[in-house]
Amino acid sequence: MRQPNHRGFHTGRWCVLSIATAVLILGALATAADDPKPAAQLYGKSDETGSSPKENPVHPTELLATIYYALGIDPGQMVLNDLGQPRELVKGAPLVKLFS
């Protein structure tokens, strides 16, 4: 049940998900029609309730780095933030084993 805040409005549920599901369609990112990579892959498993990773947990930065990698963008490249300071595009490593 949702708990009202101090003004009587519901502000959301009192739970935090510890696992999220993401789908990468690698076939759409393939550069050649004869690419031997499968169009989609299953990577990792969750527990019986789907609330925690059971095998191969992936951090969101790893997921984003993998998407950049699939698009041919170096996830470790340096970019400038709003203050002109150099920062890595993503501070995660791509899951390159998905592409082999």
N, C-alpha and C positions, 0 to 999 in steps of 0.2 A: 504494500500500500504506500502511496506517496504521502510524504509529510509536507504540510503547508509551511511556507516561510512566515516571517513576521507580519506580512501583509495579507496572509491567507491564500496566497497563490501557490500552486504546485511548481516547484523549480526543477523537478526531475526525479529520477529513481536514485535510491541509495545503494547503488552497486557500481562496481568498476569491472569491466571485462579484462581478463588477463590473457585473452587469446583473440586473435582476429583472423579472418579468412581472406585470402587474396588469390586472385586468379590471374595468371600470366598466360596470355595466348602467344606463345613463341612463334607459331606459324605465321602470324600476321607481321612479325618483325623480321622474318627470314629475307635474306637478300637475293636468293636465287630460287627458281622454281624447283630445281633438282636437289635442294638442300635436304640431306638425310635426317635432319632433326625432326622429332615428332612435333605435331602441331600443338599438342598440349601434354603436360606432364603432371603427375601427382607427386608432391614433394612434402614429406613430413606427415605426421599424424597427431591427432589430439586425443585426449583421454576419452573415456566412455561418455562423459557428459558434455564434451566439447568446450570445457572451461579452461583447460591447461594444455600446453604442448606436451606430447608424449615422445615424439621423435623429431629430430631436426628443427628445433625452434629457430625462427628467423626474426631478427630485430627489424623494425621499420626502416632504419637507415640502410640495412642490407637489401631490403626489398627495393627501395628507391635507387640504390646503386646498381642493382640488377637491371632495372628498367632503363636507366641511363646507358648501361653497358650494351643492352640489346639494341638500343637506338644508335649505337656508335659514338656515344658521348663518354669521354673519360670522367668517371665519377670523382676522381681525385684531383681534377684540374682546379687551379686557383681562380677564384672570381672575386670581384670587389663588392663589399657590402655598401650600404647607404652612406657610410662614413669614409669610404674609399680604402678600407682596410682589406687586405687579402684574406680570404677564407677558402677552405675546401668546398667544392660543390656539395659533396656528401661526405660525412665522416664514417662511412661504412664500406665494407668490401662487397663487390658483387658476387653472386653465387655462380661462378663461371662453370661449375660442374654441370649446370643445367644446359650448357651449350656444347657439351662434348659428346 
